[in-house]
Amino acid sequence: MPMDARNHHLKEDIREYWSKRSETFDLAFGHRIQPGPELDAWTAAIRGALGEAPRRVLELACGTGEVTNVLLSLGHDVIALDFSEAMLKVAREKHAGNERVRFILADAERTMEPDESYDAIVCRHLVWTLTEPEQALADWFRVLRPGGRLLVFDGNWARPTPIGRLALLAVSAVERFVGHDPHYDGAMSERHQAIMGRLPFGEGLTAERLVPLVEAAGFGDIRLMSHRPIAAAQRRTADLRNRLRTLLYRRFILAASRPSATGGRA
């Protein structure tokens, strides 16, 4: 079967999975960005990568518009796209009336946006789902202006860390007393695993695997930043079960730039 045909069916499975989760997505720990310490940590991470000046930002796989909220709070103008109309419906309702954001239905791997039209691209928990990562990175490079920034928040969701394996046991013990959390990713874990097993990063997305692909796409000034401040902020307001969940997987933040005409950064 040709690659495009395989990807078509996989992408439809991905769309269906996330669309089914749209109504309760913000109830799952780690998806809604809570006001207070967590929002402050996200704001600091994005400001540190994109700078203080307002930018024209393309947000990929925006979901219900949580990272959108952070970007808007920093004064950026945002075009936010997602593959799921159900997710976009929630995001549009959340940001109704805000003229600095526009939501569009589109494929993050082939955005169809004009060349060199954005100052920054931001995505959270998208890269691990890419069916053709090289194609996607080439497209993102294309739509960024020279000097534009790429900012990726992601992690290795296939393999818990050594501490994470212990944390999983502890979560199971907690749930014997408080019951199962129906909104966490595990609520559709069989579908999640079936999708993950068919993806290029199905065995786990790591920064070490991603950096060479980003370099090959033409990006420079690649920096890896710690996700620990965000996780620490989440723990400040979470219950025991969710504090344990912040320990499960290795997460990372990757920032890179499209080289400017003079080879410098914007």
Salt bridges, closest charged atoms under 4 A:
GLU12 OE2 - ARG15 NH2 3.19
ASP13 OD2 - ARG198 NH1 2.79
GLU16 OE2 - LYS20 NZ 3.23
GLU16 OE1 - ARG191 NH2 3.93
ASP26 OD2 - LYS94 NZ 2.66
GLU52 OE1 - ARG47 NE 3.64
GLU66 OE2 - LYS94 NZ 2.64
GLU85 OE2 - ARG92 NH1 2.59
GLU93 OE2 - LYS89 NZ 2.79
ASP107 OD2 - LYS11 NZ 2.66
ASP115 OD1 - ARG142 NH1 2.62
GLU116 OE2 - ARG258 NH2 3.05
ASP119 OD1 - ARG145 NH1 2.87
GLU132 OE2 - ARG110 NH1 3.16
ASP139 OD1 - ARG142 NH2 2.65
GLU175 OE1 - HIS180 ND1 3.66
GLU175 OE2 - ARG241 NH1 3.03
GLU175 OE2 - ARG245 NH2 3.37
ASP181 OD2 - ARG245 NH1 2.95
ASP185 OD1 - ARG21 NH1 2.51
ASP185 OD1 - HIS31 NE2 3.36
GLU208 OE2 - ARG250 NH2 3.02
ASP221 OD2 - ARG265 NE 2.72
